[in-house]
Amino acid sequence: MAKLFQLHNLSKSFGSTSAIDKVNLDIETGEIIALIGSSGSGKTTLLKLLNGQHLADKNGDVSISNTPIKQLTNTQLRKARSSIAYIPQDLGIVKNLKVFQNIFLGKVGRISTPSMLWRFLFPPKSEILKIHQLLERTGIEKKLYSVTSTLSGGQQQRVAIARALYQGAHTILADEPISSVDPARANSLIQLLIDISRENNLTLIMSIHNIELAQKFFPRLIGLKHGKIILDQSKVTPAELENLYQLNEEQLTQ
């Protein structure tokens, strides 16, 4: 497989706080990866560095298909980000919009604002058919015209997945997508994301707190602690987990 992301000496600080500290990492096209670690370990920051929402500190960078993000113009960066679907913890859903309208937003950055407004007001039948097919794949095709706020949390997560597919992304970055659902729905959602990623040869990188599910579903586990990668493997021992999640008294109060 070809290298999709290359992280070289990657660091990111916010004021005096170091969120990511000298990370070196290669991610290949089509990999299925779980980011694990305690809250504040740097998982969300790392995801946002991968899609260019955050730019690295001066001595390191992220490369996408061998092109450093820092070398991209603003136009090139917008184009690169449009190929990387990011599902935040709050899903990025506009809840007073209808489901199909939320999915249209997956094309933001690829089509002009007037074209997007036109789609909202006069949705093309061909695009509605595409969206219906994506909603069929995620199991909520009957919700096509529903106002998104009327959907359950699990259904809204499936809208976010359908939006990522409609976006035409090569990578899905999912930040704790199962934090608000029960265990049965969490299993189903992870399986759906992995199945869809494999069907479409997408790269999937998900931050996840549930270690049992991480080890059950993901062939590669990357463990972060204090912004550093302290493990990168397929299985994690109890001793390694204890070290990964062990915090001192000062960190427990932060």
N, C-alpha and C positions, 0 to 999 in steps of 0.2 A: 504493500500500500504506500501511497505517496504521503509525504509529510504535509499536513494542512496548516497547523500552527507550530511555530517555533518560538519558545520563550527563552531569551538570553539575558542573564543577569538582571532579571525583571524585578524592579522595586517600585513601590508606591507608598508615599507618605501623605498624611493629612495633618499639616502643622507639624507638631512634634511626635505624632503617632505614626509608627510604621505599620502599615496594613499588609504589605507584601514585601518580603525581604530576600533579594538576590535569588530569585527562582529561575532555574533552568529546566526546561521541559519541552518534549516533542509530542505532538498529538497527530496521529495519522487519520486520513480520510476514512470515515465509516466506523471509527472507534466508539464504544459505548463505555462511558466513564462516570463514576460517582466521585464527587468531592466530599470528603468527610472531615469532621473536626468540630470542636466546640464553637459556640457562638463567639464571634469576634476573632476567629482564627484566620480570616481573610478569604473565605469562600466566595462571598458576594463580590468583593473587590476584584478577585481573580476573574470571575465571569465578565465583569464590566470592562476589564482590561482586554479580554479576548475579543470583545466586539467594538472596542474603540470608544465606549462611553467614558472611560477614564484613559488618560494617556500616562505612560510610564514616566518615572523620574528619569533624569537626563542620561544616566549611565547604562540603561537597559531598554529593551523594546520587545514587542510582539511582532512576529512576521506572519503574514497570511500568504500561503503558497509562495514562500521565499521573498515576499516583499514587506519590508518593515513598515508598520503603520505610520511611524513618524515621518516617513518619506512621502506619504500620500498627500495630495492637495485636499482641500475641503470637499471638492466634488468627488474625488476618488474615494475619500473616506466614507462619504454618504453612500456611494455605490457599494463599497465593501460591506458596510453595516447592513445594507438592505438584503444581503445574502446570508446574514446571520440572524436567526430568529431568537429573540430574548424573551423569555417568559418570567417576569418578576414575581415576587412573592404575592403581590396583590393582583397578579395576572395581567395588568395593564388594560383591563376591560372598561369601556365606557358604558356604564350600566343602564343609562337612559336611552341608549341606541338599541336598535333591533339587532338580532344575531347576525344577519347577513351584512349589516352595516359595520359591525365590529370586525368582521372578517375582511371586508374591503380595506380596512385600515392596515392590513398586512402589506398593501402596495404603496403605503406612504414612503416617499423617497424614490419611488420608481415612476410614478405618474404625477402630473401637475396637480396643484390644488383645484383649479377649475374642473379638471377631469374627475377628480375625486368627488367634488360636490355634485357634478352631473350624475355620477353613479349612485350617489345617495338618493337623489331625487327621481331619477329615471334608470333604475338598475337594468343593465342589458340582460336579456334572457340567457345569452350564452354564459355570462358570468354567474348568474343565479344557478344555472345548471351545474357549473363547476363547484360552486359552494355547496349545493345540495349533495353532490357526490362525496365531497370531503366530510360533510356532516354525517352521511351514511357510514363512512369509514370510522368515524368517532362515535357512532351510535346515537346521535341526537338529531337526525334529519327532520323530525317533526317540529323542531324548534326554530326552523329557518326564519320565520317572520315574528318570533316571539321577542318581546322586550327583554333584554338580557337580565335585568334586575329580577325578573320573575323566575329565573332558573335557579336550581340548587347550586351549591358550591362545586359539586362534582361536575355538573353540566357546564358551568362557566369555565372550568378547567379544560373541558373538551372543546369549547369554543376557542380557547387560546391555542390549543393544539391545531385545530382546523385553520386558524389564522396563520400559524407558522407554516403549514403546508401550502396555503394559498400564496404566501409570500414568495414561495419558490426558493427557500433558503437551502444552503448546503449543510448548515449546522443549526442545531437547536441547543440553546443554553437555558436550562430550567433551574430557577433558584427556589429551592424548597417547595416544589409544586404540590406536595402531599401533606403539608403541615396542617391543613384545615379539614381534612377528611378522615373518616374512620378507617381501620385497618383493611377491611375488605375492599373499599373503594381505592385505597392507596395501592394495594396489590394490582387492581385492575388498571389503574391509571399508569403505573410504571410499565406494566406489560404492554399496554397500548402504545406508549411512547417508544418502547424498544422495538416492538413489531413494526411500527410505522417507519422508524429510522432504518431498520434492516431492509424493509421492502424498497425504500427509496435511496439506499446507500447514503444516508445522512449521518453526520457525526452528532452524537448526543452526549452532552456533558451536564450532569445534574448534581446540584448540591443537595445533600440529604442528611438528616440527623439520625434516621432510623438505621442502625448498623445491621440489624437482622435483614432488612429489605435490601440494603446495599450489597451485602454478601450473597444474598439469594439471587439477585438479578444482574449484577454488574460484573463483567469479566476483568475490569481494571478499577482499582480503588486508589485514589490519591488522597493522602492524609495531610492536612495542614494544621500547623500549630504555631502561633505567634507569627504568622505570615510566611513560615518556612515549610517546605515539603519534607516531612520526616518519614513518609512511607509511600511507595508506589509499587503496588503488587496486586495479585489476584485474590489472595486470602490474607486475613489478618488474625494473628493470635491474640488470646486474651491479654497477654502481657503487653503486646503492642498497643492494644486498645486502651489499656490502663494508662500507658505512657502518653498516648495521644490526647486523652481527655483529662489528664491530671493538671489541675490548676493550683497555683499557690493562693494564700489568703488574700493578698492584694488584688489578684485577678478575679477572685470570686465576688468581690464587692464592686467591681467595675460595671 
